[in-house]
Amino acid sequence: MKIALIGYGKMGKEIEKIALRRGHEIVCIIDVHNPEDFASDAFRSADVAIEFTNPTVAYINYLRAFDAGVKVVSGSTGWMEEHGEEIRQLCTTGGKTLFWSSNFSLGVAIFSAVNSYLAGIMNPFPEYDVSMSETHHIHKLDAPSGTAITLAEGILEHIQRKEKWVNEKTTDVAELPIESIREGEVTGIHTIRYESEADIISITHDAKNRSGFALGAVLAAEYTANKEGMLGMSDLFPFLQS
């Protein structure tokens, strides 16, 4: 499969290594120094482009790739609130293809399924209040993390007493608080905590490095090569649909 890379930071380099190891060809690499290459024959030849950049440019990168007729797999977060509906429409009715996830790690996919299952169990027990914390490296621009938002949405789907998440401490029992911590070079830690007067139940995913995310992105690209529309991790991993 021919893959283009959009963004060539630590994640882009890790994705390149895993893609080559799995027998794929990297036909084009685009970063801040050569955005004109979106119009190149090399980029247009890609079966899929894998995009890991930042909230300020991800949306424009999608449009440029779509204009070139290239499908996109992206892990960039922070753009959904402003541009999510437009991109969704382009993919559902406009013939474009985007596989998007806030987190491509298989471990996080499993953790997300456990989170939703646990939230369903905890719904009848209001004596347990739920909160979340997420810790990432100091270079991360958005807070809370996209993964934290996805996990929070999974909780809100199952716990009827919670109406929304907030990125701050709260005394409102209808709000799910998410604490965002930025320190050092932490790859990503997400903890969900249910606390009562009697005890605490918590689950944590702690990413040791970026390799799990990179492998998931390549697996998503392999899946997306012959698919169309707006895709996500529940398409790649059916156990997330339950």
Secondary structure, DSSP 8 states (H G I E B T S, - for coil): -EEEEE--SHHHHHHHHHHHHTT-EEEEEE-TT-GGGGGSHHHHT-SEEEE---TTTHHHHHHHHHHTT-EEEE---S-HHHHHHHHHHHHHTSS-EEEE-S---HHHHHHHHHHHHHHHHHTT-TTSEEEEEEEE-TT--SSS-HHHHHHHHHHHHH-TT--EEESS----TTEEEEEEEE-TT---EEEEEEE-SS-EEEEEEE--SSHHHHHHHHHHHHHHTT--EEE-HHHH-GGGG-
